[in-house]
Amino acid sequence: MSDTATYERLQKDVKAVKNDIAALTDQITEAINSFATDARKQARSGYKQARAGAESAFDDMTERGSAMMDAAQDAASSLEETLEDAITQRPLATVGIALGIGFLIGIAWRR
């Protein structure tokens, strides 16, 4: 009888170990699923933040580009007005300067 009692006790112990392993497996599975869910949430949050940062930087660059274009147009308009004023006030000097620049370009072109 001692062998039968020992055998039954071992069966109970093996069954208890199997139950403990099954419970541990369930806990590990839950922990992994929880970790995966948290990682997915963090990845989405990081993506949203990166996208918002990129959009903000693009908007900022667009505004700066527009401001630079406006400044360039203003400078070109101012230069045009200055040239018009110089030509109307000193037409002979303007023609002389144009001829001189043309002559210099011609000399440089021949070399």
PyMOL commands that place a pseudoatom at each C-alpha (Angstrom):
pseudoatom trace, name=CA, resn=MET, resi=1, chain=A, elem=C, hetatm=0, pos=[0.000, 0.000, 0.000]
pseudoatom trace, name=CA, resn=SER, resi=2, chain=A, elem=C, hetatm=0, pos=[2.838, 2.285, 0.608]
pseudoatom trace, name=CA, resn=ASP, resi=3, chain=A, elem=C, hetatm=0, pos=[3.757, 2.091, -3.089]
pseudoatom trace, name=CA, resn=THR, resi=4, chain=A, elem=C, hetatm=0, pos=[0.180, 2.882, -4.111]
pseudoatom trace, name=CA, resn=ALA, resi=5, chain=A, elem=C, hetatm=0, pos=[0.013, 5.873, -1.769]
pseudoatom trace, name=CA, resn=THR, resi=6, chain=A, elem=C, hetatm=0, pos=[3.382, 7.123, -3.029]
pseudoatom trace, name=CA, resn=TYR, resi=7, chain=A, elem=C, hetatm=0, pos=[2.245, 6.673, -6.635]
pseudoatom trace, name=CA, resn=GLU, resi=8, chain=A, elem=C, hetatm=0, pos=[-0.992, 8.592, -5.979]
pseudoatom trace, name=CA, resn=ARG, resi=9, chain=A, elem=C, hetatm=0, pos=[0.934, 11.348, -4.213]
pseudoatom trace, name=CA, resn=LEU, resi=10, chain=A, elem=C, hetatm=0, pos=[3.333, 11.612, -7.176]
pseudoatom trace, name=CA, resn=GLN, resi=11, chain=A, elem=C, hetatm=0, pos=[0.373, 11.771, -9.574]
pseudoatom trace, name=CA, resn=LYS, resi=12, chain=A, elem=C, hetatm=0, pos=[-1.125, 14.592, -7.471]
pseudoatom trace, name=CA, resn=ASP, resi=13, chain=A, elem=C, hetatm=0, pos=[2.216, 16.404, -7.447]
pseudoatom trace, name=CA, resn=VAL, resi=14, chain=A, elem=C, hetatm=0, pos=[2.652, 15.995, -11.222]
pseudoatom trace, name=CA, resn=LYS, resi=15, chain=A, elem=C, hetatm=0, pos=[-0.907, 17.224, -11.770]
pseudoatom trace, name=CA, resn=ALA, resi=16, chain=A, elem=C, hetatm=0, pos=[-0.243, 20.223, -9.491]
pseudoatom trace, name=CA, resn=VAL, resi=17, chain=A, elem=C, hetatm=0, pos=[2.985, 21.012, -11.397]
pseudoatom trace, name=CA, resn=LYS, resi=18, chain=A, elem=C, hetatm=0, pos=[1.108, 20.773, -14.713]
pseudoatom trace, name=CA, resn=ASN, resi=19, chain=A, elem=C, hetatm=0, pos=[-1.566, 23.136, -13.390]
pseudoatom trace, name=CA, resn=ASP, resi=20, chain=A, elem=C, hetatm=0, pos=[1.119, 25.542, -12.138]
pseudoatom trace, name=CA, resn=ILE, resi=21, chain=A, elem=C, hetatm=0, pos=[2.848, 25.459, -15.549]
pseudoatom trace, name=CA, resn=ALA, resi=22, chain=A, elem=C, hetatm=0, pos=[-0.479, 26.093, -17.316]
pseudoatom trace, name=CA, resn=ALA, resi=23, chain=A, elem=C, hetatm=0, pos=[-1.231, 29.021, -14.988]
pseudoatom trace, name=CA, resn=LEU, resi=24, chain=A, elem=C, hetatm=0, pos=[2.282, 30.411, -15.505]
pseudoatom trace, name=CA, resn=THR, resi=25, chain=A, elem=C, hetatm=0, pos=[1.893, 30.056, -19.280]
pseudoatom trace, name=CA, resn=ASP, resi=26, chain=A, elem=C, hetatm=0, pos=[-1.381, 32.002, -19.126]
pseudoatom trace, name=CA, resn=GLN, resi=27, chain=A, elem=C, hetatm=0, pos=[0.275, 34.756, -17.062]
pseudoatom trace, name=CA, resn=ILE, resi=28, chain=A, elem=C, hetatm=0, pos=[3.204, 35.003, -19.476]
pseudoatom trace, name=CA, resn=THR, resi=29, chain=A, elem=C, hetatm=0, pos=[0.807, 35.154, -22.447]
pseudoatom trace, name=CA, resn=GLU, resi=30, chain=A, elem=C, hetatm=0, pos=[-1.179, 37.947, -20.764]
pseudoatom trace, name=CA, resn=ALA, resi=31, chain=A, elem=C, hetatm=0, pos=[2.026, 39.871, -19.979]
pseudoatom trace, name=CA, resn=ILE, resi=32, chain=A, elem=C, hetatm=0, pos=[3.264, 39.538, -23.578]
pseudoatom trace, name=CA, resn=ASN, resi=33, chain=A, elem=C, hetatm=0, pos=[-0.108, 40.636, -24.975]
pseudoatom trace, name=CA, resn=SER, resi=34, chain=A, elem=C, hetatm=0, pos=[-0.155, 43.604, -22.598]
pseudoatom trace, name=CA, resn=PHE, resi=35, chain=A, elem=C, hetatm=0, pos=[3.390, 44.527, -23.588]
pseudoatom trace, name=CA, resn=ALA, resi=36, chain=A, elem=C, hetatm=0, pos=[2.523, 44.280, -27.296]
pseudoatom trace, name=CA, resn=THR, resi=37, chain=A, elem=C, hetatm=0, pos=[-0.537, 46.469, -26.811]
pseudoatom trace, name=CA, resn=ASP, resi=38, chain=A, elem=C, hetatm=0, pos=[1.506, 49.092, -24.941]
pseudoatom trace, name=CA, resn=ALA, resi=39, chain=A, elem=C, hetatm=0, pos=[4.242, 48.974, -27.593]
pseudoatom trace, name=CA, resn=ARG, resi=40, chain=A, elem=C, hetatm=0, pos=[1.642, 49.471, -30.348]
pseudoatom trace, name=CA, resn=LYS, resi=41, chain=A, elem=C, hetatm=0, pos=[0.145, 52.437, -28.503]
pseudoatom trace, name=CA, resn=GLN, resi=42, chain=A, elem=C, hetatm=0, pos=[3.575, 54.020, -28.010]
pseudoatom trace, name=CA, resn=ALA, resi=43, chain=A, elem=C, hetatm=0, pos=[4.463, 53.458, -31.654]
pseudoatom trace, name=CA, resn=ARG, resi=44, chain=A, elem=C, hetatm=0, pos=[1.240, 55.125, -32.790]
pseudoatom trace, name=CA, resn=SER, resi=45, chain=A, elem=C, hetatm=0, pos=[1.831, 58.011, -30.402]
pseudoatom trace, name=CA, resn=GLY, resi=46, chain=A, elem=C, hetatm=0, pos=[5.409, 58.419, -31.655]
pseudoatom trace, name=CA, resn=TYR, resi=47, chain=A, elem=C, hetatm=0, pos=[4.209, 58.329, -35.268]
pseudoatom trace, name=CA, resn=LYS, resi=48, chain=A, elem=C, hetatm=0, pos=[1.559, 60.958, -34.580]
pseudoatom trace, name=CA, resn=GLN, resi=49, chain=A, elem=C, hetatm=0, pos=[4.108, 63.205, -32.842]
pseudoatom trace, name=CA, resn=ALA, resi=50, chain=A, elem=C, hetatm=0, pos=[6.627, 62.800, -35.659]
pseudoatom trace, name=CA, resn=ARG, resi=51, chain=A, elem=C, hetatm=0, pos=[3.968, 63.549, -38.262]
pseudoatom trace, name=CA, resn=ALA, resi=52, chain=A, elem=C, hetatm=0, pos=[2.805, 66.641, -36.371]
pseudoatom trace, name=CA, resn=GLY, resi=53, chain=A, elem=C, hetatm=0, pos=[6.431, 67.812, -36.085]
pseudoatom trace, name=CA, resn=ALA, resi=54, chain=A, elem=C, hetatm=0, pos=[7.025, 67.266, -39.800]
pseudoatom trace, name=CA, resn=GLU, resi=55, chain=A, elem=C, hetatm=0, pos=[3.840, 69.120, -40.720]
pseudoatom trace, name=CA, resn=SER, resi=56, chain=A, elem=C, hetatm=0, pos=[4.809, 71.990, -38.427]
pseudoatom trace, name=CA, resn=ALA, resi=57, chain=A, elem=C, hetatm=0, pos=[8.300, 72.173, -39.944]
pseudoatom trace, name=CA, resn=PHE, resi=58, chain=A, elem=C, hetatm=0, pos=[6.832, 72.088, -43.471]
pseudoatom trace, name=CA, resn=ASP, resi=59, chain=A, elem=C, hetatm=0, pos=[4.386, 74.876, -42.623]
pseudoatom trace, name=CA, resn=ASP, resi=60, chain=A, elem=C, hetatm=0, pos=[7.222, 76.920, -41.121]
pseudoatom trace, name=CA, resn=MET, resi=61, chain=A, elem=C, hetatm=0, pos=[9.396, 76.409, -44.207]
pseudoatom trace, name=CA, resn=THR, resi=62, chain=A, elem=C, hetatm=0, pos=[6.469, 77.351, -46.453]
pseudoatom trace, name=CA, resn=GLU, resi=63, chain=A, elem=C, hetatm=0, pos=[5.945, 80.571, -44.522]
pseudoatom trace, name=CA, resn=ARG, resi=64, chain=A, elem=C, hetatm=0, pos=[9.657, 81.415, -44.636]
pseudoatom trace, name=CA, resn=GLY, resi=65, chain=A, elem=C, hetatm=0, pos=[9.825, 80.643, -48.356]
pseudoatom trace, name=CA, resn=SER, resi=66, chain=A, elem=C, hetatm=0, pos=[6.827, 82.854, -48.997]
pseudoatom trace, name=CA, resn=ALA, resi=67, chain=A, elem=C, hetatm=0, pos=[8.375, 85.685, -46.971]
pseudoatom trace, name=CA, resn=MET, resi=68, chain=A, elem=C, hetatm=0, pos=[11.671, 85.319, -48.867]
pseudoatom trace, name=CA, resn=MET, resi=69, chain=A, elem=C, hetatm=0, pos=[9.817, 85.346, -52.203]
pseudoatom trace, name=CA, resn=ASP, resi=70, chain=A, elem=C, hetatm=0, pos=[7.933, 88.495, -51.187]
pseudoatom trace, name=CA, resn=ALA, resi=71, chain=A, elem=C, hetatm=0, pos=[11.207, 90.166, -50.155]
pseudoatom trace, name=CA, resn=ALA, resi=72, chain=A, elem=C, hetatm=0, pos=[12.835, 89.202, -53.470]
pseudoatom trace, name=CA, resn=GLN, resi=73, chain=A, elem=C, hetatm=0, pos=[9.877, 90.580, -55.420]
pseudoatom trace, name=CA, resn=ASP, resi=74, chain=A, elem=C, hetatm=0, pos=[10.012, 93.812, -53.426]
pseudoatom trace, name=CA, resn=ALA, resi=75, chain=A, elem=C, hetatm=0, pos=[13.755, 94.111, -54.068]
pseudoatom trace, name=CA, resn=ALA, resi=76, chain=A, elem=C, hetatm=0, pos=[13.286, 93.481, -57.795]
pseudoatom trace, name=CA, resn=SER, resi=77, chain=A, elem=C, hetatm=0, pos=[10.502, 96.039, -57.948]
pseudoatom trace, name=CA, resn=SER, resi=78, chain=A, elem=C, hetatm=0, pos=[12.635, 98.571, -56.064]
pseudoatom trace, name=CA, resn=LEU, resi=79, chain=A, elem=C, hetatm=0, pos=[15.596, 97.912, -58.381]
pseudoatom trace, name=CA, resn=GLU, resi=80, chain=A, elem=C, hetatm=0, pos=[13.362, 98.358, -61.419]
pseudoatom trace, name=CA, resn=GLU, resi=81, chain=A, elem=C, hetatm=0, pos=[12.054, 101.662, -60.092]
pseudoatom trace, name=CA, resn=THR, resi=82, chain=A, elem=C, hetatm=0, pos=[15.593, 102.822, -59.308]
pseudoatom trace, name=CA, resn=LEU, resi=83, chain=A, elem=C, hetatm=0, pos=[16.752, 101.955, -62.830]
pseudoatom trace, name=CA, resn=GLU, resi=84, chain=A, elem=C, hetatm=0, pos=[13.767, 103.725, -64.368]
pseudoatom trace, name=CA, resn=ASP, resi=85, chain=A, elem=C, hetatm=0, pos=[14.512, 106.823, -62.293]
pseudoatom trace, name=CA, resn=ALA, resi=86, chain=A, elem=C, hetatm=0, pos=[18.198, 106.744, -63.271]
pseudoatom trace, name=CA, resn=ILE, resi=87, chain=A, elem=C, hetatm=0, pos=[17.355, 106.328, -66.974]
pseudoatom trace, name=CA, resn=THR, resi=88, chain=A, elem=C, hetatm=0, pos=[14.810, 109.157, -66.995]
pseudoatom trace, name=CA, resn=GLN, resi=89, chain=A, elem=C, hetatm=0, pos=[17.031, 111.530, -64.992]
pseudoatom trace, name=CA, resn=ARG, resi=90, chain=A, elem=C, hetatm=0, pos=[20.302, 110.807, -66.843]
pseudoatom trace, name=CA, resn=PRO, resi=91, chain=A, elem=C, hetatm=0, pos=[19.596, 109.203, -70.205]
pseudoatom trace, name=CA, resn=LEU, resi=92, chain=A, elem=C, hetatm=0, pos=[23.021, 110.000, -71.719]
pseudoatom trace, name=CA, resn=ALA, resi=93, chain=A, elem=C, hetatm=0, pos=[24.936, 108.673, -68.703]
pseudoatom trace, name=CA, resn=THR, resi=94, chain=A, elem=C, hetatm=0, pos=[22.826, 105.514, -68.805]
pseudoatom trace, name=CA, resn=VAL, resi=95, chain=A, elem=C, hetatm=0, pos=[23.575, 104.954, -72.487]
pseudoatom trace, name=CA, resn=GLY, resi=96, chain=A, elem=C, hetatm=0, pos=[27.289, 105.546, -71.808]
pseudoatom trace, name=CA, resn=ILE, resi=97, chain=A, elem=C, hetatm=0, pos=[27.288, 103.045, -68.941]
pseudoatom trace, name=CA, resn=ALA, resi=98, chain=A, elem=C, hetatm=0, pos=[25.453, 100.487, -71.096]
pseudoatom trace, name=CA, resn=LEU, resi=99, chain=A, elem=C, hetatm=0, pos=[28.007, 100.958, -73.904]
pseudoatom trace, name=CA, resn=GLY, resi=100, chain=A, elem=C, hetatm=0, pos=[30.887, 100.599, -71.430]
pseudoatom trace, name=CA, resn=ILE, resi=101, chain=A, elem=C, hetatm=0, pos=[29.458, 97.404, -69.962]
pseudoatom trace, name=CA, resn=GLY, resi=102, chain=A, elem=C, hetatm=0, pos=[28.857, 96.044, -73.460]
pseudoatom trace, name=CA, resn=PHE, resi=103, chain=A, elem=C, hetatm=0, pos=[32.453, 96.868, -74.419]
pseudoatom trace, name=CA, resn=LEU, resi=104, chain=A, elem=C, hetatm=0, pos=[33.816, 95.087, -71.318]
pseudoatom trace, name=CA, resn=ILE, resi=105, chain=A, elem=C, hetatm=0, pos=[31.673, 92.040, -72.018]
pseudoatom trace, name=CA, resn=GLY, resi=106, chain=A, elem=C, hetatm=0, pos=[32.889, 92.017, -75.631]
pseudoatom trace, name=CA, resn=ILE, resi=107, chain=A, elem=C, hetatm=0, pos=[36.547, 92.102, -74.538]
pseudoatom trace, name=CA, resn=ALA, resi=108, chain=A, elem=C, hetatm=0, pos=[35.988, 89.360, -72.011]
pseudoatom trace, name=CA, resn=TRP, resi=109, chain=A, elem=C, hetatm=0, pos=[34.140, 87.291, -74.602]
pseudoatom trace, name=CA, resn=ARG, resi=110, chain=A, elem=C, hetatm=0, pos=[37.040, 87.404, -77.073]
pseudoatom trace, name=CA, resn=ARG, resi=111, chain=A, elem=C, hetatm=0, pos=[39.484, 85.920, -74.570]
for i in range(1, 111): cmd.bond("trace and resi %d" % i, "trace and resi %d" % (i + 1))
show_as sticks, trace
zoom trace
